Amino acid sequence: MDLFIEQIQQTSLVEWLGTATGLAGVYLSIKEKVLAWPFYVLCYGLYAYLSFSAGLYAAMALNACFIPISLYGWRQWSRATSQTGQRAATELRISRLRGAPLGCAIAIGLGGTLAIGVLLSRYTDGASPYLDAFATTLSFLAQWMLSRKYIENWLAWIVADLAFVALWGSQGYWVAVAMFLVFTALAVLGYTSWRKEIAARER
């Protein structure tokens, strides 16, 4: 316990800010608020820096890639109303990922994990290269699914967040570990909330 408290006290401002903005982004996503996306942009910029410092190079690249994906999600979610204030026909609604897109996502997940894992293990001194690659690939897919409001994004985040718990814990970033545990709980809440909305709509 004393060690944990000492590590909390040594946590950098960057890690605290990354934690706060990340939690705000997830909470606002559950509520389907467009404001979630600028919080994501800031969070991913901060965690790209932290990932580099921790030697988690795939996670660093992932967070850097998340910035343009977040800008894309921001644009997509902003199409909620027309200029007259009416709900736009192009508004994104929560839906399920099925058929060919689901198969493509699974293939990308498997292929990405293998390809990135091989590159990291052969050409870097990165920590836990294959777990890093798995968490990276799955998070990339989850963020894309979130930008399209596919409910499966929350299931992907649950698995990815638990992988990141192991990765950050192995490097001693305990605030990040706590954040990803909270992310896991929020992802469960997000899935439950979005599933209820789909069920209500389908009645």
C-alpha positions as CSV (number, residue, x, y, z in Angstrom):
1,M,0.0,0.0,0.0
2,D,2.8,2.4,0.9
3,L,4.4,1.6,-2.5
4,F,1.2,2.4,-4.3
5,I,0.8,5.7,-2.5
6,E,4.4,6.6,-3.3
7,Q,3.9,5.9,-7.0
8,I,0.6,7.9,-7.0
9,Q,2.6,10.8,-5.6
10,Q,5.2,10.5,-8.3
11,T,2.6,10.4,-11.1
12,S,3.3,13.1,-13.6
13,L,0.9,15.9,-14.6
14,V,0.7,14.4,-18.1
15,E,-0.5,11.1,-16.7
16,W,-3.1,12.8,-14.5
17,L,-4.4,14.9,-17.4
18,G,-4.5,11.9,-19.7
19,T,-6.5,10.1,-17.1
20,A,-9.0,12.9,-16.6
21,T,-9.6,13.6,-20.3
22,G,-9.9,9.9,-21.1
23,L,-12.5,9.3,-18.4
24,A,-14.4,12.4,-19.5
25,G,-14.4,11.2,-23.1
26,V,-15.7,7.7,-22.2
27,Y,-18.5,9.1,-20.0
28,L,-19.6,11.6,-22.6
29,S,-19.6,8.8,-25.3
30,I,-21.9,6.7,-23.2
31,K,-24.3,9.7,-23.2
32,E,-23.8,10.1,-26.9
33,K,-22.4,13.7,-26.5
34,V,-20.3,15.2,-29.3
35,L,-18.2,16.9,-26.6
36,A,-16.6,13.5,-26.0
37,W,-14.4,13.9,-29.1
38,P,-12.3,16.9,-28.2
39,F,-11.5,15.2,-24.8
40,Y,-10.4,12.2,-26.8
41,V,-8.1,14.2,-29.0
42,L,-6.3,15.6,-25.9
43,C,-6.2,12.3,-24.1
44,Y,-4.6,10.5,-27.1
45,G,-2.0,13.2,-27.6
46,L,-1.0,12.8,-23.9
47,Y,-0.9,9.0,-24.0
48,A,1.1,9.0,-27.2
49,Y,3.8,10.8,-25.2
50,L,3.4,8.5,-22.2
51,S,3.5,5.3,-24.4
52,F,6.8,6.5,-25.9
53,S,8.3,7.0,-22.5
54,A,7.2,3.5,-21.4
55,G,8.6,1.8,-24.5
56,L,5.1,0.8,-25.6
57,Y,5.7,1.7,-29.2
58,A,2.6,0.1,-30.7
59,A,0.5,1.9,-28.1
60,M,2.3,5.2,-29.0
61,A,1.5,4.7,-32.7
62,L,-2.1,3.8,-31.8
63,N,-2.7,6.9,-29.8
64,A,-1.2,9.0,-32.5
65,C,-3.6,7.4,-35.1
66,F,-6.5,7.9,-32.7
67,I,-6.3,11.7,-33.1
68,P,-7.5,11.8,-36.8
69,I,-10.0,9.0,-36.0
70,S,-11.3,11.1,-33.2
71,L,-11.6,14.1,-35.6
72,Y,-13.5,11.8,-37.9
73,G,-15.8,10.7,-35.1
74,W,-16.3,14.3,-34.1
75,R,-17.5,15.1,-37.6
76,Q,-19.8,12.1,-37.8
77,W,-21.4,12.7,-34.4
78,S,-21.9,16.4,-35.2
79,R,-24.3,15.5,-37.9
80,A,-27.2,15.4,-35.4
81,T,-29.3,18.3,-36.6
82,S,-29.9,20.2,-39.8
83,Q,-29.5,23.9,-40.1
84,T,-33.2,24.3,-39.3
85,G,-32.8,22.5,-36.0
86,Q,-34.6,19.3,-37.2
87,R,-33.0,15.9,-36.7
88,A,-30.9,15.2,-39.8
89,A,-31.5,12.1,-42.0
90,T,-27.8,11.4,-41.9
91,E,-27.7,11.2,-38.0
92,L,-25.8,8.3,-36.7
93,R,-27.8,5.9,-34.6
94,I,-26.6,3.1,-32.4
95,S,-26.5,-0.1,-34.4
96,R,-24.9,-3.6,-34.5
97,L,-21.9,-4.6,-36.5
98,R,-22.9,-7.6,-38.7
99,G,-22.1,-9.5,-41.9
100,A,-19.1,-8.6,-44.0
101,P,-18.0,-5.6,-41.9
102,L,-17.9,-7.8,-38.8
103,G,-15.8,-10.5,-40.7
104,C,-13.5,-7.8,-42.0
105,A,-13.0,-6.4,-38.5
106,I,-12.1,-9.8,-37.1
107,A,-9.7,-10.4,-39.9
108,I,-8.0,-7.0,-39.3
109,G,-7.8,-7.8,-35.6
110,L,-6.0,-11.1,-36.1
111,G,-3.8,-9.9,-38.9
112,G,-2.9,-6.7,-37.2
113,T,-2.0,-8.4,-34.0
114,L,0.3,-10.9,-35.8
115,A,1.9,-8.3,-38.1
116,I,2.5,-5.7,-35.4
117,G,3.7,-8.3,-32.9
118,V,6.3,-9.6,-35.3
119,L,7.6,-6.1,-36.1
120,L,7.8,-5.1,-32.4
121,S,9.5,-8.3,-31.3
122,R,12.1,-8.2,-34.1
123,Y,12.9,-4.5,-34.5
124,T,12.2,-2.9,-31.1
125,D,13.0,-3.4,-27.4
126,G,9.3,-2.8,-26.6
127,A,7.7,-4.5,-23.6
128,S,5.3,-7.4,-24.2
129,P,5.2,-7.0,-28.0
130,Y,2.4,-9.3,-28.8
131,L,0.1,-8.2,-26.0
132,D,0.9,-4.6,-27.0
133,A,0.1,-5.4,-30.6
134,F,-3.2,-7.1,-29.6
135,A,-4.3,-4.2,-27.4
136,T,-3.3,-1.8,-30.1
137,T,-5.2,-3.5,-32.9
138,L,-8.3,-4.1,-30.9
139,S,-8.4,-0.5,-29.6
140,F,-8.0,0.8,-33.2
141,L,-11.0,-1.2,-34.2
142,A,-13.0,-0.2,-31.1
143,Q,-12.4,3.5,-31.7
144,W,-13.5,3.1,-35.3
145,M,-16.6,1.2,-34.2
146,L,-17.3,4.0,-31.6
147,S,-17.1,6.7,-34.4
148,R,-19.8,4.7,-36.3
149,K,-21.8,4.0,-33.1
150,Y,-21.6,0.2,-33.4
151,I,-22.5,-1.2,-30.0
152,E,-19.8,-3.8,-30.3
153,N,-17.2,-1.1,-29.6
154,W,-17.9,-1.5,-25.9
155,L,-17.1,-5.2,-26.0
156,A,-13.9,-4.6,-27.8
157,W,-13.0,-1.9,-25.3
158,I,-13.5,-4.2,-22.4
159,V,-11.0,-6.7,-23.8
160,A,-8.5,-4.0,-24.9
161,D,-8.7,-2.2,-21.6
162,L,-7.9,-5.3,-19.6
163,A,-4.9,-5.9,-21.9
164,F,-3.7,-2.4,-21.2
165,V,-4.1,-3.0,-17.5
166,A,-1.5,-5.7,-17.8
167,L,0.7,-3.6,-20.1
168,W,0.8,-0.5,-17.9
169,G,1.0,-2.5,-14.7
170,S,4.1,-4.2,-15.9
171,Q,5.7,-0.8,-16.4
172,G,4.6,0.6,-13.0
173,Y,2.2,3.2,-14.3
174,W,-0.4,2.7,-11.6
175,V,-2.6,5.7,-12.3
176,A,-2.9,4.4,-15.8
177,V,-3.8,1.0,-14.5
178,A,-6.5,2.5,-12.3
179,M,-7.8,4.5,-15.3
180,F,-8.1,1.4,-17.5
181,L,-9.9,-0.5,-14.8
182,V,-12.4,2.4,-14.6
183,F,-12.5,2.3,-18.4
184,T,-13.4,-1.3,-18.2
185,A,-16.3,-0.6,-15.8
186,L,-17.5,2.3,-18.0
187,A,-17.4,0.1,-21.1
188,V,-19.6,-2.4,-19.3
189,L,-21.9,0.5,-18.5
190,G,-21.8,1.8,-22.0
191,Y,-22.7,-1.6,-23.5
192,T,-25.6,-2.0,-21.1
193,S,-26.9,1.6,-21.8
194,W,-26.6,1.3,-25.6
195,R,-28.2,-2.2,-25.6
196,K,-31.2,-0.8,-23.7
197,E,-31.5,2.0,-26.2
198,I,-31.5,-0.4,-29.1
199,A,-34.1,-2.6,-27.4
200,A,-36.4,0.4,-26.7
201,R,-36.1,1.4,-30.4
202,E,-37.0,-2.1,-31.6
203,R,-40.1,-2.5,-29.6
